[in-house]
Amino acid sequence: MTRRTVVVVGAGPAGLAAADTALAAGADVALLDAADRPGGQYHRMLPEAYGARAPQAIQHGHHAFTRRAHRVLDHPRCSWWAGAEVWALERPEPGTVAPPKVHVLSAAPRGPRRRHVLAPDALVLATGAHDRVLPFPGWDLPGVYTAGAAQALAKGERLAVGDRVVVAGTGPFLLPVAVSLLEAGSTVIEVVEAGERVRVARGWLDHPWELGAQAGKSGELLSLATALARRRVPYRFGRAVVAARGDGRVEEVVTAAVRTDWSVVPGTERTTAVDAVCVGHGFTPRLELAVAAGCALRPGPGGASTDVFVGVDGDQATSAPGVYACGEITGIAGAPAARTEGALAGWLAAGGAPDARSLAALRRRRDQGRAFARRLADAHPIGSGWPGWLRPDTVVCRCEETDYATVRAAAEDATAGEARVAKLATRAGLGPCQGRICGPTVAELRRLHGAPQPPGPPTAPVDPGPQHRPLAAPIRLGELARPSVEESGP
């Protein structure tokens, strides 16, 4: 029997678990990640050159992760592509039952990156998610960070983004961000959660039996909350950062009480002196490669119009032949759920026995993770009143400096109602990030201001479509002109 080859894109908790079980099932595996080390954001570590005595100090599950990383990367059938970027997926000819070819740019210590083309028997996408940040006046000032970026600097470099910091947004991710900043030496003035206390509690406790299987995650959150309490960091519900001010960089933030729909309660504004603000309003799945592969998308559990994920079946298989998806691109449920989905996807992508005894437990834990994702979406929805924070000149697309007035005018203009026309008219989504940051925001603003919506499930990127973004990552023309190295697999 010919050994299958599996390409896994992403080496975070989901991708690493997928590579582990694919190897256990007997496949040859190529594990690709743009970072130099595996682990993703969740297991981001200090560089080895730092010589840290306790690198696991702010890491949960560090020892289990380290064991799995060594087992995978040291395996003779695993090819570890560090610093590699998948810039395109090439779909097979219509009617061909095969996964797409994977176009990769490999890192080079000196000189240009090299292009490779991998033709695996199965492809596992574990590309994760990035922060979603709602715009507000001053959010483009230096010193305003996404929550994920601030945590990455704290965990990966022990770099404090500021001396006096406010952490704001919504969701349990605010807790580890605040603790990471404290460990890096920042003074966290307060953590500001936009959700009302009653709404958050109701969302989490509406079906308490669904949380029984998440004891580990609950314990992690409890330890983080205890760390904040020990340092006397206030955690305020029902408030949001609605403006940032400063001369050349952030110097103060304005927080205000918000209603259930996140509209501002007049007269509740409060100004706080800071030198950094860390803001996160949940996560946006990284769908570029999934869309390029032709994977069908589905609405998220919270019912938000821009909350969309890759649709998978009970085996983590997508609608594209030979393509599996796992982790946060299928639903935001945390690292334990991502690992479970990855383990299931890797085993089945490698041709492992579909009736293996371990799969029943994996599927049960996967379903528990999906229930946790529903609880998370119910407890921390984004209110529809947040555009009330904006002024006409508030920047919405930072790449093209498109402001709120321009986006609103396009949404209300019947001649620019179609998404592609509005994109060309406003230039929102045409910059270097290609709508990765502003896409969900622009789509939501268009919906709220009455723009016609495309049929079927919406997608996070601006101007959705199966071929809307053939290049998933930037590539230099010189790199594109050089011949690629064709490889049949890992």
NUZATOR-373520 format. One line per 4 residues: number of its first residue (from 1); their letters; for each residue x, y negated, z negated of C-alpha. Coordinates in steps of 0.5 Angstrom, whole numbers. Each point is the difference from the previous one (the first is absolute). Layout:
% residues N
NUM> a> X,Y,Z; ...
***
This chain:
% residues 490
1> mtrr> 0,0,0; 3,-7,2; 1,-4,-6; -4,-7,0
5> tvvv> 3,-7,0; -3,-5,-4; 1,-8,0; -2,-3,-6
9> vgag> 0,-8,0; 1,-3,-7; 3,3,-6; -4,-3,-5
13> pagl> -4,5,-5; -4,2,6; 5,1,5; 5,3,-5
17> aaad> -5,5,-2; -2,2,7; 7,1,2; 1,5,-6
21> tala> -6,4,1; 2,0,8; 7,3,-2; -3,5,-4
25> agad> -5,2,5; 6,2,5; 0,-6,4; 6,-5,2
29> vall> -1,-7,-2; 2,-7,2; -2,-5,-6; 1,-7,3
33> daad> 0,-6,-4; 2,-7,1; 3,-1,-7; 7,3,-2
37> rpgg> -3,5,-6; -6,4,0; -6,-2,-5; -4,-6,3
41> qyhr> -2,-6,-4; -2,5,-6; 6,3,-1; 5,-6,2
45> mlpe> 6,0,-4; 7,-4,-1; 5,1,5; 5,5,-2
49> ayga> 6,-5,0; -4,-3,-6; 2,6,-5; -6,-1,-4
53> rapq> 0,4,-6; -7,1,0; -3,-1,7; -7,4,-2
57> aiqh> -1,-6,-6; -6,-3,4; -2,7,4; -5,4,-1
61> ghha> 1,8,2; 7,-2,2; 3,7,-2; -5,4,4
65> ftrr> 1,-5,6; 8,1,0; -1,7,0; -4,0,6
69> ahrv> 4,-5,3; 6,5,-1; -4,6,2; -2,-3,7
73> ldhp> 6,-4,2; 5,5,-2; -4,6,4; 3,2,6
77> rcsw> -6,0,5; -1,-7,-2; 3,-6,4; 0,-7,-4
81> waga> -1,-6,4; 2,-6,-4; -1,-7,2; -4,3,6
85> evwa> -6,-4,3; -6,3,4; -1,-5,5; -5,3,5
89> lerp> -4,7,1; -1,3,7; -6,3,0; -1,7,5
93> epgt> -3,0,6; -8,0,0; -2,8,-2; 7,2,-3
97> vapp> -1,2,-7; 7,-2,-3; 2,-6,-4; 3,-6,2
101> kvhv> 7,-1,2; 3,-4,-6; 5,-6,2; 5,-1,-5
105> lsaa> 5,-6,-1; 6,3,-4; 4,-4,-5; 8,-1,2
109> prgp> 5,-2,-5; 3,-4,6; -3,-2,7; -7,0,3
113> rrrh> -5,5,-3; -1,6,4; -7,3,3; -2,7,-1
117> vlap> -6,3,3; -3,6,-5; -5,5,3; -2,4,-6
121> dalv> -5,5,-1; -4,-4,-5; 0,-7,-2; -1,-2,-8
125> latg> -2,-7,-1; 2,-3,-7; 1,-7,2; -3,-3,-7
129> ahdr> -3,-7,-1; 2,-7,-1; -3,-6,-4; -6,-3,1
133> vlpf> 0,-8,-2; -5,-4,1; 2,-7,2; -1,-6,-4
137> pgwd> 3,-7,0; 7,0,-1; 1,7,1; 5,-1,5
141> lpgv> 5,-4,-5; 6,3,-1; 0,4,-7; -7,3,2
145> ytag> 1,8,0; -4,6,2; -1,4,-6; 4,6,4
149> aaqa> 6,-5,2; 1,-2,-7; 0,7,-3; 4,2,5
153> lakg> 6,-5,-2; -1,2,-7; 0,7,1; 5,1,6
157> erla> 5,-6,-2; -2,-2,-8; -1,-7,3; -5,-5,-3
161> vgdr> -4,-4,5; -1,-5,-5; 1,-2,-8; -8,-2,-1
165> vvva> -4,4,4; -8,1,1; -2,7,3; -7,0,3
169> gtgp> -5,3,5; -4,7,-2; 1,7,-1; 5,4,-5
173> fllp> 6,-1,4; 1,-7,-3; 2,4,-6; 6,3,2
177> vavs> 2,-6,4; 0,-4,-7; 3,5,-3; 6,1,5
181> llea> 1,-8,0; 0,0,-8; 6,6,1; 3,-5,5
185> gstv> 0,-6,-5; -5,-4,2; -5,-3,-5; -7,2,3
189> ievv> -5,-6,-3; -6,4,2; -3,6,4; -7,-3,4
193> eage> -5,5,2; -5,-3,5; -5,6,-2; -5,-1,-6
197> rvrv> 1,4,-6; -6,3,0; 0,2,8; 7,3,-1
201> argw> -2,4,-6; -7,2,4; 4,2,6; 5,5,-4
205> ldhp> -5,3,-4; -6,1,4; 2,7,1; 5,1,-5
209> welg> 0,8,1; 4,-2,7; 5,-3,-5; 2,6,-4
213> aqag> 5,3,5; 3,-7,0; 3,1,-7; 7,-1,3
217> ksge> -2,-7,3; -4,-2,-6; 6,1,-4; 5,-4,4
221> llsl> -5,-6,0; -1,1,-7; 8,-1,-1; 0,-6,4
225> atal> -6,-3,-3; 4,1,-7; 6,-3,3; -3,-6,2
229> arrr> -4,-1,-7; 7,2,-4; 3,-6,4; -7,-4,-1
233> vpyr> -1,-1,7; -8,-2,1; -4,3,5; -5,-4,2
237> fgra> -7,3,4; -4,-4,4; 5,-5,2; 4,-2,7
241> vvaa> 6,-4,2; -4,-5,5; 6,-4,2; 8,-1,-1
245> rgdg> 3,-7,0; 7,-2,0; 5,-5,4; 4,5,5
249> rvee> -1,6,-5; -6,2,-5; 0,-3,-6; -7,1,-3
253> vvta> -6,4,1; -7,-1,0; -4,5,-3; -8,0,-1
257> avrt> -5,4,-2; -4,4,5; -7,3,1; -1,7,2
261> dwsv> 0,-2,7; 7,-4,-1; -3,-6,1; 3,-6,-5
265> vpgt> -4,-2,-6; 1,-8,0; 4,-3,-6; 3,7,-2
269> ertt> 7,-2,4; 6,0,-4; 7,-2,2; 6,4,-2
273> avda> 8,-2,1; 3,6,3; 6,1,5; -3,7,3
277> vcvg> -6,3,2; -2,7,1; -6,1,4; -3,7,2
281> hgft> -8,1,2; 1,8,1; 3,3,6; 0,1,8
285> prle> 1,6,3; 6,0,5; -4,3,6; 4,-2,6
289> lava> 3,7,1; -7,3,-1; -3,-4,5; 5,1,5
293> agca> -1,7,-1; -7,-1,2; -3,2,-7; -7,-1,-2
297> lrpg> -1,-5,-6; -5,0,-5; -3,-6,-5; 3,0,-7
301> pgga> -4,2,-6; -1,-7,-2; -4,-2,5; 4,-6,2
305> stdv> 0,-2,7; 7,1,1; 2,5,-4; 1,6,5
309> fvgv> 5,6,-1; 2,6,5; -6,6,0; 2,7,-2
313> dgdq> -3,6,-1; 1,5,-5; 7,2,2; 2,-7,1
317> atsa> 0,0,7; -2,-6,4; -4,0,7; 6,0,4
321> pgvy> 3,7,1; 6,2,-4; 0,-6,-4; -1,0,-8
325> acge> -1,-6,-4; 1,-1,-8; 1,-5,-5; -3,-7,0
329> itgi> -1,0,7; -6,5,-2; -2,-4,-6; 3,-4,-6
333> agap> 0,5,-6; 7,0,-3; 6,4,1; -2,6,-3
337> aart> -6,1,5; 5,-2,5; 5,6,-2; -6,4,1
341> egal> -2,-2,6; 7,1,3; 1,7,-3; -6,2,4
345> agwl> 1,-4,6; 7,3,1; -1,7,-2; -6,0,6
349> aagg> 4,-4,5; 6,5,-1; -5,6,2; 0,3,-7
353> apda> -6,5,-2; -6,-4,-1; -3,5,-5; 6,-1,-4
357> rsla> -1,1,-8; 2,-7,-1; -4,-4,5; -6,1,-5
361> alrr> 3,-4,-5; 3,-5,4; -7,-1,4; -3,-1,-7
365> rrdq> 5,-5,-2; -1,-4,6; -7,0,-1; 1,-3,-7
369> graf> 5,-5,3; -6,-2,5; -5,-1,-6; 6,-5,-3
373> arrl> 0,-4,6; -7,-1,0; 0,-2,-7; 6,-5,1
377> adah> -4,-3,6; -6,-1,-4; 3,-3,-6; 4,-5,4
381> pigs> -3,-2,6; 1,-7,4; -5,-5,-1; -3,-3,6
385> gwpg> 0,-7,-3; 8,-1,0; 0,-4,6; -3,-6,-4
389> wlrp> 8,0,-3; 2,-3,7; 1,-7,3; -1,-1,7
393> dtvv> 8,-1,1; 1,7,-4; 5,4,4; -3,7,1
397> crce> 5,3,5; 7,-2,-2; 3,2,6; -3,-4,5
401> etdy> -2,-5,-6; -8,0,2; -4,-3,-5; -7,2,-3
405> atvr> -4,-6,4; 3,3,7; -2,7,-2; -7,-2,-3
409> aaae> -1,-4,7; 2,6,4; -5,4,-4; -6,-5,1
413> data> 1,-1,7; -4,4,5; 5,0,5; 6,3,-4
417> gear> -4,5,-4; 3,6,3; 6,2,-4; 5,0,6
421> vakl> -2,-7,2; 0,-3,-7; 7,3,-1; 3,-3,6
425> atra> -4,-7,-2; 3,0,-7; 6,4,1; -1,3,-7
429> glgp> 3,7,1; 5,-2,5; 6,-1,-4; 6,5,-2
433> cqgr> -5,4,-5; -5,1,5; -6,-1,-4; 3,5,-6
437> icgp> -1,-5,-5; -5,-5,3; -4,5,3; -5,2,-5
441> tvae> -1,-7,-2; -2,-3,7; -5,6,1; -3,-1,-7
445> lrrl> -1,-8,1; -2,2,7; -6,4,-3; -2,-5,-5
449> hgap> 0,-5,5; -5,4,5; 5,2,5; -3,6,4
453> qppg> 3,6,-3; 3,6,5; -4,7,0; 2,5,-4
457> ppta> 5,0,-6; 4,-6,-1; 8,0,-1; 4,-4,-4
461> pvdp> 5,-2,6; -3,-6,4; -3,2,7; 0,7,-1
465> gpqh> 0,5,5; 3,7,2; 6,-4,4; 0,-7,-3
469> rpla> 7,1,-3; 4,5,4; 7,-3,-4; -1,2,-8
473> apir> 6,-4,-1; 5,-5,3; 5,3,5; 5,-4,3
477> lgel> 0,-1,8; 7,3,0; -2,6,-4; -5,1,4
481> arps> 4,0,6; 5,5,-2; -2,8,1; -3,4,-5
485> vees> 2,6,-3; -5,6,1; -1,5,-5; -4,6,0
489> gp> -1,-1,-8; 4,-1,-6
***
